Amino acid sequence: MAKQAKQKARKTAGSRAKPAKARSSAALHRGISGGLDFIGAAFFALVIITLMFMLNALITWVRRDVNVVFSDLGTSITDALIIRRDASDGIGR
C-alpha cells in the first residue's frame, strides 16, 4: 500500500511541474513580449514628441501669417472707409 501511495504522489507531483523545455519557452516568449512592448512605447513616445514639434511649428506659422493677412485687409478697409482730404475739398465748394 505504501508503494502505491508513493507512485501516486510521484504522478501528481509530475503533472504539476512543467517540463524544462516548456518553462524556457514561456520565459522566452515573456522576454520577447516585454522587449516589443518597450520598443513600441519608445516608438510612440517619439511619434508624440514629433507631433508636438509639428503643432508648435504650425502655431508659430499661423501667428506670423495672421499679422500679414490682416494688415493687408486692414489697409484695404481703411482705404475704402476713409475719405481723403484732397478728394473732399473740391466737392463741397
MOPAC internal coordinates of N, CA, C and O (Angstrom, degrees):
PM7 1SCF
backbone

  N    0.0000 0     0.00 0     0.00 0    0    0    0
  C    1.4420 1     0.00 0     0.00 0    1    0    0
  C    1.5193 1   111.09 1     0.00 0    2    1    0
  O    1.2310 1   119.84 1   141.08 1    3    2    1
  N    1.2849 1   117.92 1   -38.92 1    3    2    1
  C    1.4593 1   121.93 1   179.70 1    5    3    2
  C    1.5250 1   110.60 1   -65.99 1    6    5    3
  O    1.2310 1   121.84 1   146.05 1    7    6    5
  N    1.3507 1   114.09 1   -33.95 1    7    6    5
  C    1.4494 1   118.60 1  -179.95 1    9    7    6
  C    1.5284 1   110.77 1   -67.08 1   10    9    7
  O    1.2310 1   119.96 1   140.59 1   11   10    9
  N    1.3132 1   117.67 1   -39.41 1   11   10    9
  C    1.4569 1   121.90 1   178.32 1   13   11   10
  C    1.5283 1   110.84 1   -67.44 1   14   13   11
  O    1.2310 1   119.82 1   142.06 1   15   14   13
  N    1.2969 1   117.96 1   -37.94 1   15   14   13
  C    1.4685 1   121.54 1   179.28 1   17   15   14
  C    1.5219 1   110.80 1   -65.34 1   18   17   15
  O    1.2310 1   120.80 1   141.64 1   19   18   17
  N    1.3583 1   116.08 1   -38.36 1   19   18   17
  C    1.4616 1   119.54 1   178.19 1   21   19   18
  C    1.5252 1   110.66 1   -66.39 1   22   21   19
  O    1.2310 1   120.34 1   138.68 1   23   22   21
  N    1.3328 1   116.96 1   -41.32 1   23   22   21
  C    1.4542 1   120.09 1   179.60 1   25   23   22
  C    1.5345 1   110.62 1   -65.82 1   26   25   23
  O    1.2310 1   120.60 1   140.28 1   27   26   25
  N    1.3021 1   116.46 1   -39.72 1   27   26   25
  C    1.4541 1   120.97 1   178.80 1   29   27   26
  C    1.5359 1   110.01 1   -65.21 1   30   29   27
  O    1.2310 1   120.44 1   139.70 1   31   30   29
  N    1.3119 1   116.77 1   -40.30 1   31   30   29
  C    1.4650 1   120.66 1   178.65 1   33   31   30
  C    1.5302 1   110.65 1   -65.06 1   34   33   31
  O    1.2310 1   120.18 1   142.56 1   35   34   33
  N    1.3119 1   117.26 1   -37.44 1   35   34   33
  C    1.4612 1   120.45 1   178.57 1   37   35   34
  C    1.5238 1   110.73 1   -66.76 1   38   37   35
  O    1.2310 1   119.88 1   140.60 1   39   38   37
  N    1.3163 1   117.83 1   -39.40 1   39   38   37
  C    1.4589 1   122.14 1  -179.93 1   41   39   38
  C    1.5317 1   110.59 1   -65.10 1   42   41   39
  O    1.2310 1   120.29 1   134.92 1   43   42   41
  N    1.3188 1   117.04 1   -45.08 1   43   42   41
  C    1.4694 1   119.56 1  -178.94 1   45   43   42
  C    1.5194 1   110.89 1   -69.88 1   46   45   43
  O    1.2310 1   119.81 1   142.87 1   47   46   45
  N    1.3140 1   117.96 1   -37.13 1   47   46   45
  C    1.4657 1   120.76 1   178.09 1   49   47   46
  C    1.5182 1   110.10 1   -67.68 1   50   49   47
  O    1.2310 1   119.96 1   142.70 1   51   50   49
  N    1.2925 1   117.69 1   -37.30 1   51   50   49
  C    1.4575 1   122.02 1   179.93 1   53   51   50
  C    1.5172 1   111.86 1   -69.55 1   54   53   51
  O    1.2310 1   120.28 1   146.63 1   55   54   53
  N    1.3208 1   117.07 1   -33.37 1   55   54   53
  C    1.4583 1   119.28 1  -179.17 1   57   55   54
  C    1.5288 1   111.18 1   -74.46 1   58   57   55
  O    1.2310 1   119.56 1   153.29 1   59   58   57
  N    1.3316 1   118.44 1   -26.71 1   59   58   57
  C    1.4660 1   121.39 1   178.74 1   61   59   58
  C    1.5229 1   111.54 1   -77.98 1   62   61   59
  O    1.2310 1   120.22 1   143.95 1   63   62   61
  N    1.2964 1   117.18 1   -36.05 1   63   62   61
  C    1.4689 1   121.02 1  -177.50 1   65   63   62
  C    1.5221 1   109.35 1   -79.81 1   66   65   63
  O    1.2310 1   121.05 1   -44.61 1   67   66   65
  N    1.3278 1   115.59 1   135.39 1   67   66   65
  C    1.4567 1   120.04 1   178.50 1   69   67   66
  C    1.5150 1   109.02 1   -85.57 1   70   69   67
  O    1.2310 1   120.33 1   -31.82 1   71   70   69
  N    1.2989 1   116.98 1   148.18 1   71   70   69
  C    1.4620 1   119.44 1   176.09 1   73   71   70
  C    1.5290 1   110.21 1   -64.84 1   74   73   71
  O    1.2310 1   120.98 1   -24.23 1   75   74   73
  N    1.3179 1   115.73 1   155.77 1   75   74   73
  C    1.4647 1   121.02 1  -176.86 1   77   75   74
  C    1.5249 1   111.42 1   -61.47 1   78   77   75
  O    1.2310 1   119.65 1   144.40 1   79   78   77
  N    1.3103 1   118.27 1   -35.60 1   79   78   77
  C    1.4564 1   121.26 1  -179.29 1   81   79   78
  C    1.5282 1   110.92 1   -66.55 1   82   81   79
  O    1.2310 1   119.87 1   138.40 1   83   82   81
  N    1.3131 1   117.86 1   -41.60 1   83   82   81
  C    1.4606 1   121.34 1   179.75 1   85   83   82
  C    1.5248 1   110.65 1   -66.34 1   86   85   83
  O    1.2310 1   119.85 1   141.45 1   87   86   85
  N    1.3248 1   117.90 1   -38.55 1   87   86   85
  C    1.4627 1   120.86 1   179.10 1   89   87   86
  C    1.5223 1   111.07 1   -65.68 1   90   89   87
  O    1.2310 1   119.97 1   136.62 1   91   90   89
  N    1.3011 1   117.65 1   -43.38 1   91   90   89
  C    1.4606 1   119.99 1  -179.08 1   93   91   90
  C    1.5245 1   111.13 1   -69.28 1   94   93   91
  O    1.2310 1   120.14 1   145.00 1   95   94   93
  N    1.3163 1   117.34 1   -35.00 1   95   94   93
  C    1.4560 1   121.13 1   177.73 1   97   95   94
  C    1.5271 1   110.42 1   -65.75 1   98   97   95
  O    1.2310 1   120.25 1   136.87 1   99   98   97
  N    1.3303 1   117.13 1   -43.13 1   99   98   97
  C    1.4649 1   120.52 1   178.59 1  101   99   98
  C    1.5211 1   110.87 1   -65.12 1  102  101   99
  O    1.2310 1   120.27 1   140.38 1  103  102  101
  N    1.3161 1   117.08 1   -39.62 1  103  102  101
  C    1.4728 1   120.47 1   178.53 1  105  103  102
  C    1.5221 1   110.30 1   -65.91 1  106  105  103
  O    1.2310 1   120.48 1   141.57 1  107  106  105
  N    1.3152 1   116.69 1   -38.43 1  107  106  105
  C    1.4586 1   120.88 1   177.95 1  109  107  106
  C    1.5218 1   110.60 1   -63.38 1  110  109  107
  O    1.2310 1   120.35 1   135.60 1  111  110  109
  N    1.3163 1   116.93 1   -44.40 1  111  110  109
  C    1.4657 1   121.05 1   179.28 1  113  111  110
  C    1.5192 1   111.27 1   -64.51 1  114  113  111
  O    1.2310 1   120.30 1   139.79 1  115  114  113
  N    1.3413 1   117.03 1   -40.21 1  115  114  113
  C    1.4719 1   119.96 1   177.38 1  117  115  114
  C    1.5252 1   110.69 1   -64.18 1  118  117  115
  O    1.2310 1   120.41 1   139.81 1  119  118  117
  N    1.3197 1   116.83 1   -40.19 1  119  118  117
  C    1.4669 1   120.76 1   178.66 1  121  119  118
  C    1.5154 1   112.30 1   -64.60 1  122  121  119
  O    1.2310 1   120.79 1   134.86 1  123  122  121
  N    1.3185 1   116.10 1   -45.14 1  123  122  121
  C    1.4638 1   120.25 1   178.17 1  125  123  122
  C    1.5248 1   110.26 1   -64.07 1  126  125  123
  O    1.2310 1   120.32 1   137.94 1  127  126  125
  N    1.3194 1   117.00 1   -42.06 1  127  126  125
  C    1.4596 1   121.11 1   179.31 1  129  127  126
  C    1.5213 1   111.14 1   -62.06 1  130  129  127
  O    1.2310 1   120.42 1   136.34 1  131  130  129
  N    1.3148 1   116.80 1   -43.66 1  131  130  129
  C    1.4592 1   120.32 1   178.61 1  133  131  130
  C    1.5199 1   111.88 1   -65.16 1  134  133  131
  O    1.2310 1   120.53 1   139.92 1  135  134  133
  N    1.3122 1   116.59 1   -40.08 1  135  134  133
  C    1.4646 1   120.47 1   177.97 1  137  135  134
  C    1.5174 1   111.87 1   -64.13 1  138  137  135
  O    1.2310 1   120.38 1   137.22 1  139  138  137
  N    1.3328 1   116.87 1   -42.78 1  139  138  137
  C    1.4573 1   120.01 1   178.22 1  141  139  138
  C    1.5241 1   111.51 1   -67.46 1  142  141  139
  O    1.2310 1   119.76 1   144.64 1  143  142  141
  N    1.3200 1   118.07 1   -35.36 1  143  142  141
  C    1.4616 1   120.83 1   174.95 1  145  143  142
  C    1.5247 1   110.75 1   -61.34 1  146  145  143
  O    1.2310 1   120.41 1   136.99 1  147  146  145
  N    1.3203 1   116.83 1   -43.01 1  147  146  145
  C    1.4644 1   121.04 1   179.59 1  149  147  146
  C    1.5272 1   110.87 1   -64.43 1  150  149  147
  O    1.2310 1   120.52 1   134.89 1  151  150  149
  N    1.3348 1   116.61 1   -45.11 1  151  150  149
  C    1.4664 1   120.21 1   179.88 1  153  151  150
  C    1.5269 1   110.41 1   -63.13 1  154  153  151
  O    1.2310 1   120.37 1   138.24 1  155  154  153
  N    1.3256 1   116.90 1   -41.76 1  155  154  153
  C    1.4623 1   120.45 1   178.67 1  157  155  154
  C    1.5174 1   112.04 1   -63.74 1  158  157  155
  O    1.2310 1   120.14 1   137.00 1  159  158  157
  N    1.3165 1   117.35 1   -43.00 1  159  158  157
  C    1.4687 1   120.63 1   179.35 1  161  159  158
  C    1.5281 1   110.56 1   -65.26 1  162  161  159
  O    1.2310 1   120.04 1   139.00 1  163  162  161
  N    1.3217 1   117.53 1   -41.00 1  163  162  161
  C    1.4685 1   120.51 1   178.93 1  165  163  162
  C    1.5305 1   110.70 1   -65.99 1  166  165  163
  O    1.2310 1   120.39 1   138.81 1  167  166  165
  N    1.3220 1   116.87 1   -41.19 1  167  166  165
  C    1.4645 1   120.66 1   179.22 1  169  167  166
  C    1.5186 1   111.32 1   -62.45 1  170  169  167
  O    1.2310 1   120.23 1   132.70 1  171  170  169
  N    1.3191 1   117.17 1   -47.30 1  171  170  169
  C    1.4577 1   119.30 1  -177.96 1  173  171  170
  C    1.5221 1   112.36 1   -72.79 1  174  173  171
  O    1.2310 1   119.52 1   155.40 1  175  174  173
  N    1.3207 1   118.52 1   -24.60 1  175  174  173
  C    1.4603 1   120.68 1   171.35 1  177  175  174
  C    1.5267 1   109.69 1   -65.30 1  178  177  175
  O    1.2310 1   120.26 1   138.28 1  179  178  177
  N    1.3298 1   117.12 1   -41.72 1  179  178  177
  C    1.4698 1   120.68 1   176.15 1  181  179  178
  C    1.5323 1   111.59 1   -64.68 1  182  181  179
  O    1.2310 1   120.56 1   141.94 1  183  182  181
  N    1.3249 1   116.54 1   -38.06 1  183  182  181
  C    1.4659 1   120.32 1   177.59 1  185  183  182
  C    1.5271 1   109.93 1   -63.06 1  186  185  183
  O    1.2310 1   119.89 1   135.89 1  187  186  185
  N    1.3229 1   117.82 1   -44.11 1  187  186  185
  C    1.4543 1   121.46 1  -179.60 1  189  187  186
  C    1.5276 1   110.40 1   -64.16 1  190  189  187
  O    1.2310 1   120.00 1   137.11 1  191  190  189
  N    1.3289 1   117.60 1   -42.89 1  191  190  189
  C    1.4660 1   120.59 1   178.81 1  193  191  190
  C    1.5278 1   110.41 1   -63.40 1  194  193  191
  O    1.2310 1   120.22 1   138.36 1  195  194  193
  N    1.3314 1   117.18 1   -41.64 1  195  194  193
  C    1.4674 1   120.83 1   177.82 1  197  195  194
  C    1.5185 1   110.99 1   -61.97 1  198  197  195
  O    1.2310 1   120.10 1   136.99 1  199  198  197
  N    1.3223 1   117.41 1   -43.01 1  199  198  197
  C    1.4616 1   120.49 1   178.78 1  201  199  198
  C    1.5237 1   111.83 1   -65.41 1  202  201  199
  O    1.2310 1   119.96 1   145.91 1  203  202  201
  N    1.3322 1   117.68 1   -34.09 1  203  202  201
  C    1.4640 1   120.19 1   177.09 1  205  203  202
  C    1.5269 1   110.56 1   -66.60 1  206  205  203
  O    1.2310 1   119.71 1   139.35 1  207  206  205
  N    1.3403 1   118.15 1   -40.65 1  207  206  205
  C    1.4590 1   121.05 1   176.01 1  209  207  206
  C    1.5291 1   111.11 1   -63.13 1  210  209  207
  O    1.2310 1   120.83 1   139.68 1  211  210  209
  N    1.3309 1   116.02 1   -40.32 1  211  210  209
  C    1.4639 1   119.59 1   179.27 1  213  211  210
  C    1.5265 1   111.19 1   -65.69 1  214  213  211
  O    1.2310 1   120.23 1   139.98 1  215  214  213
  N    1.3319 1   117.16 1   -40.02 1  215  214  213
  C    1.4616 1   121.02 1   177.76 1  217  215  214
  C    1.5189 1   110.84 1   -64.94 1  218  217  215
  O    1.2310 1   120.27 1   140.03 1  219  218  217
  N    1.3169 1   117.10 1   -39.97 1  219  218  217
  C    1.4541 1   121.43 1   177.60 1  221  219  218
  C    1.5326 1   110.58 1   -62.99 1  222  221  219
  O    1.2310 1   120.15 1   138.03 1  223  222  221
  N    1.3221 1   117.32 1   -41.97 1  223  222  221
  C    1.4657 1   121.17 1   177.83 1  225  223  222
  C    1.5234 1   110.89 1   -64.18 1  226  225  223
  O    1.2310 1   120.18 1   140.43 1  227  226  225
  N    1.3189 1   117.26 1   -39.57 1  227  226  225
  C    1.4631 1   121.03 1   178.93 1  229  227  226
  C    1.5242 1   110.97 1   -64.32 1  230  229  227
  O    1.2310 1   120.22 1   135.25 1  231  230  229
  N    1.3229 1   117.19 1   -44.75 1  231  230  229
  C    1.4682 1   120.77 1  -179.90 1  233  231  230
  C    1.5246 1   110.49 1   -63.93 1  234  233  231
  O    1.2310 1   120.10 1   137.73 1  235  234  233
  N    1.3287 1   117.42 1   -42.27 1  235  234  233
  C    1.4695 1   121.21 1   177.94 1  237  235  234
  C    1.5254 1   110.67 1   -62.15 1  238  237  235
  O    1.2310 1   120.43 1   136.41 1  239  238  237
  N    1.3229 1   116.79 1   -43.59 1  239  238  237
  C    1.4606 1   121.04 1   179.66 1  241  239  238
  C    1.5285 1   111.03 1   -63.14 1  242  241  239
  O    1.2310 1   119.96 1   137.17 1  243  242  241
  N    1.3280 1   117.69 1   -42.83 1  243  242  241
  C    1.4687 1   121.09 1  -179.81 1  245  243  242
  C    1.5237 1   110.06 1   -65.14 1  246  245  243
  O    1.2310 1   119.50 1   137.82 1  247  246  245
  N    1.3257 1   118.56 1   -42.18 1  247  246  245
  C    1.4659 1   120.70 1   179.13 1  249  247  246
  C    1.5212 1   111.67 1   -60.41 1  250  249  247
  O    1.2310 1   120.33 1   138.25 1  251  250  249
  N    1.3207 1   116.98 1   -41.75 1  251  250  249
  C    1.4654 1   119.77 1   179.30 1  253  251  250
  C    1.5271 1   111.08 1   -71.27 1  254  253  251
  O    1.2310 1   120.14 1   142.18 1  255  254  253
  N    1.3042 1   117.34 1   -37.82 1  255  254  253
  C    1.4547 1   121.23 1  -176.53 1  257  255  254
  C    1.5190 1   111.87 1   -73.54 1  258  257  255
  O    1.2310 1   119.64 1   148.10 1  259  258  257
  N    1.3227 1   118.29 1   -31.90 1  259  258  257
  C    1.4665 1   121.73 1  -179.61 1  261  259  258
  C    1.5203 1   109.85 1   -61.16 1  262  261  259
  O    1.2310 1   119.64 1   138.26 1  263  262  261
  N    1.3197 1   118.30 1   -41.74 1  263  262  261
  C    1.4627 1   120.99 1   179.13 1  265  263  262
  C    1.5224 1   111.40 1   -61.03 1  266  265  263
  O    1.2310 1   120.17 1   138.28 1  267  266  265
  N    1.3161 1   117.29 1   -41.72 1  267  266  265
  C    1.4616 1   120.70 1  -179.79 1  269  267  266
  C    1.5181 1   110.90 1   -67.83 1  270  269  267
  O    1.2310 1   119.98 1   134.73 1  271  270  269
  N    1.3154 1   117.65 1   -45.27 1  271  270  269
  C    1.4619 1   121.73 1  -177.26 1  273  271  270
  C    1.5215 1   110.93 1   -64.98 1  274  273  271
  O    1.2310 1   120.32 1   132.15 1  275  274  273
  N    1.3183 1   117.00 1   -47.85 1  275  274  273
  C    1.4579 1   119.29 1  -175.50 1  277  275  274
  C    1.5230 1   112.72 1   -77.12 1  278  277  275
  O    1.2310 1   119.39 1   158.95 1  279  278  277
  N    1.3268 1   118.77 1   -21.05 1  279  278  277
  C    1.4670 1   118.85 1   174.90 1  281  279  278
  C    1.5261 1   109.57 1   -69.37 1  282  281  279
  O    1.2310 1   119.93 1   139.61 1  283  282  281
  N    1.3329 1   117.73 1   -40.39 1  283  282  281
  C    1.4653 1   120.12 1   175.72 1  285  283  282
  C    1.5228 1   111.07 1   -65.87 1  286  285  283
  O    1.2310 1   120.23 1   139.34 1  287  286  285
  N    1.2954 1   117.17 1   -40.66 1  287  286  285
  C    1.4601 1   121.34 1   179.08 1  289  287  286
  C    1.5272 1   110.35 1   -66.10 1  290  289  287
  O    1.2310 1   120.64 1   137.97 1  291  290  289
  N    1.3205 1   116.37 1   -42.03 1  291  290  289
  C    1.4650 1   120.18 1   178.34 1  293  291  290
  C    1.5132 1   111.79 1   -63.96 1  294  293  291
  O    1.2310 1   120.07 1   141.42 1  295  294  293
  N    1.3154 1   117.48 1   -38.58 1  295  294  293
  C    1.4631 1   121.30 1   177.45 1  297  295  294
  C    1.5242 1   110.68 1   -64.19 1  298  297  295
  O    1.2310 1   120.64 1   138.37 1  299  298  297
  N    1.3169 1   116.39 1   -41.63 1  299  298  297
  C    1.4659 1   120.17 1   179.59 1  301  299  298
  C    1.5256 1   110.94 1   -64.58 1  302  301  299
  O    1.2310 1   120.15 1   136.00 1  303  302  301
  N    1.3115 1   117.33 1   -44.00 1  303  302  301
  C    1.4686 1   121.16 1   179.99 1  305  303  302
  C    1.5306 1   109.92 1   -65.91 1  306  305  303
  O    1.2310 1   120.24 1   136.95 1  307  306  305
  N    1.3152 1   117.14 1   -43.05 1  307  306  305
  C    1.4612 1   121.05 1   179.49 1  309  307  306
  C    1.5233 1   110.81 1   -61.88 1  310  309  307
  O    1.2310 1   120.43 1   136.39 1  311  310  309
  N    1.3206 1   116.78 1   -43.61 1  311  310  309
  C    1.4663 1   120.13 1   178.65 1  313  311  310
  C    1.5288 1   111.68 1   -64.86 1  314  313  311
  O    1.2310 1   119.82 1   146.06 1  315  314  313
  N    1.3240 1   117.95 1   -33.94 1  315  314  313
  C    1.4545 1   121.11 1  -178.72 1  317  315  314
  C    1.5322 1   112.05 1   -77.09 1  318  317  315
  O    1.2310 1   119.21 1   147.58 1  319  318  317
  N    1.3079 1   119.11 1   -32.42 1  319  318  317
  C    1.4627 1   121.59 1  -174.56 1  321  319  318
  C    1.5268 1   114.35 1   -93.31 1  322  321  319
  O    1.2310 1   119.48 1   148.14 1  323  322  321
  N    1.2685 1   118.60 1   -31.86 1  323  322  321
  C    1.4571 1   120.82 1  -175.22 1  325  323  322
  C    1.5284 1   108.82 1   -89.94 1  326  325  323
  O    1.2310 1   121.69 1   -53.46 1  327  326  325
  N    1.3156 1   114.37 1   126.54 1  327  326  325
  C    1.4582 1   119.79 1   177.54 1  329  327  326
  C    1.5188 1   106.78 1   -91.65 1  330  329  327
  O    1.2310 1   120.93 1   -50.83 1  331  330  329
  N    1.2807 1   115.82 1   129.17 1  331  330  329
  C    1.4601 1   119.51 1  -177.52 1  333  331  330
  C    1.5205 1   109.92 1   -76.47 1  334  333  331
  O    1.2310 1   120.56 1   -29.51 1  335  334  333
  N    1.3372 1   116.54 1   150.49 1  335  334  333
  C    1.4650 1   122.27 1  -178.29 1  337  335  334
  C    1.5256 1   111.60 1   -63.53 1  338  337  335
  O    1.2310 1   120.06 1   140.02 1  339  338  337
  N    1.2946 1   117.49 1   -39.98 1  339  338  337
  C    1.4548 1   118.90 1  -175.71 1  341  339  338
  C    1.5312 1   111.75 1   -66.45 1  342  341  339
  O    1.2310 1   120.16 1   150.33 1  343  342  341
  N    1.3304 1   117.30 1   -29.67 1  343  342  341
  C    1.4710 1   120.04 1   177.96 1  345  343  342
  C    1.5224 1   111.17 1   -79.38 1  346  345  343
  O    1.2310 1   119.43 1   149.12 1  347  346  345
  N    1.3156 1   118.70 1   -30.88 1  347  346  345
  C    1.4624 1   120.99 1  -177.05 1  349  347  346
  C    1.5271 1   112.26 1   -85.44 1  350  349  347
  O    1.2310 1   119.12 1   162.10 1  351  350  349
  N    1.2916 1   119.28 1   -17.90 1  351  350  349
  C    1.4715 1   121.83 1  -178.31 1  353  351  350
  C    1.5295 1   112.24 1   -66.99 1  354  353  351
  O    1.2310 1   119.29 1   141.86 1  355  354  353
  N    1.2631 1   118.96 1   -38.14 1  355  354  353
  C    1.4659 1   121.45 1  -176.34 1  357  355  354
  C    1.5132 1   112.62 1   -82.15 1  358  357  355
  O    1.2310 1   118.57 1   161.38 1  359  358  357
  N    1.3224 1   120.34 1   -18.62 1  359  358  357
  C    1.4593 1   123.15 1  -175.07 1  361  359  358
  C    1.5265 1   110.95 1   -75.76 1  362  361  359
  O    1.2310 1   119.91 1   135.04 1  363  362  361
  N    1.2998 1   117.78 1   -44.96 1  363  362  361
  C    1.4672 1   121.55 1  -173.23 1  365  363  362
  C    1.4899 1   114.07 1   -77.56 1  366  365  363
  O    1.2310 1   117.19 1   167.89 1  367  366  365
  N    1.2944 1   122.96 1   -12.11 1  367  366  365
  C    1.4728 1   124.29 1  -174.51 1  369  367  366
  C    1.4536 1   111.51 1   -95.96 1  370  369  367
  O    1.2310 1   120.10 1   180.00 1  371  370  369

